[in-house]
Amino acid sequence: MAEEIRAEMVANVWKVVVSDGDTVADGDTLVILESMKMEIPVIAEADGAVTIKVNEGDVVQEGDLIAVIE
């Protein structure tokens, strides 16, 4: 079952830490968002192979899909 990771706020994608197909563990940082000069890590909520749905420099809205973990 796939686990969808979604943005919790409006933010800029500052850095993508992992690549498509990487194996991640629960608690690993996937992406770092930036909002109002604060860096907000987006954390994996499950173990598995990740597919990243954003690029560095993108702006995400609350609820936007950031990654899927299979």
Buried (B, 14 or more C-beta within 10 A) or exposed (E): EEBEBBBBEBBEBBEBBBEEEBEBEEEBEBBBBEBEEEEBEBEBBBEBEBBBBBEEEBEBEEEBBBBBBE
